[in-house]
Amino acid sequence: MRGTTVPSELNKFQILITSYEVFLLDFADTIMNIPFQFIIVDEAHRLKNKNAKILSALKRMPCKRVLLLTGTPIQNNTSELWSLLNYIHPEKFISHDDFRRSFGDLSSKEQVERLNKILKPYMLRRMKEDVEQSIPPLQ
């Protein structure tokens, strides 16, 4: 469970939907004190910067489970990928430096294959061609 804050009052809602901006405004006074069962982050690619204010706030929230949604492929670099993995499973993805040493810039086939194996339990991926048949294949 993330965080240890115990609420002083009963929250009477099933779902809280908010924007990144409102979340940050209300975080310290309200949201931080709610023990969420599940957090779903849409546009999760916004968490790719390990120093992002939103990521720091989310890591401090009491929560049992996290789901990250993004339509943006994870293709930028391994540091950004580590940031997302460290948020969803900090006990396994502890060291950014170790992750970078293992996967670097994904320059070898072996690195890519090892990373794909590690990512498999964390990703549900839908391919463009499965969604829209009129999109030509990537060249």
Rosetta blueprint (number, residue, H / E / L):
1 M L
2 R E
3 G L
4 T L
5 T L
6 V L
7 P L
8 S L
9 E L
10 L L
11 N L
12 K L
13 F L
14 Q L
15 I L
16 L L
17 I L
18 T L
19 S L
20 Y H
21 E H
22 V H
23 F H
24 L H
25 L H
26 D H
27 F L
28 A L
29 D L
30 T L
31 I H
32 M H
33 N H
34 I L
35 P L
36 F E
37 Q E
38 F E
39 I E
40 I E
41 V E
42 D L
43 E L
44 A H
45 H H
46 R H
47 L H
48 K L
49 N L
50 K L
51 N L
52 A L
53 K H
54 I H
55 L H
56 S H
57 A H
58 L H
59 K H
60 R L
61 M L
62 P L
63 C E
64 K E
65 R E
66 V E
67 L E
68 L E
69 L L
70 T L
71 G L
72 T L
73 P L
74 I L
75 Q L
76 N L
77 N L
78 T H
79 S H
80 E H
81 L H
82 W H
83 S H
84 L H
85 L H
86 N H
87 Y H
88 I H
89 H L
90 P L
91 E L
92 K L
93 F L
94 I L
95 S L
96 H H
97 D H
98 D H
99 F H
100 R H
101 R H
102 S H
103 F H
104 G L
105 D L
106 L L
107 S L
108 S L
109 K H
110 E H
111 Q H
112 V H
113 E H
114 R H
115 L H
116 N H
117 K H
118 I H
119 L H
120 K H
121 P H
122 Y H
123 M L
124 L L
125 R L
126 R L
127 M L
128 K H
129 E H
130 D H
131 V H
132 E L
133 Q L
134 S L
135 I L
136 P L
137 P L
138 L L
139 Q L
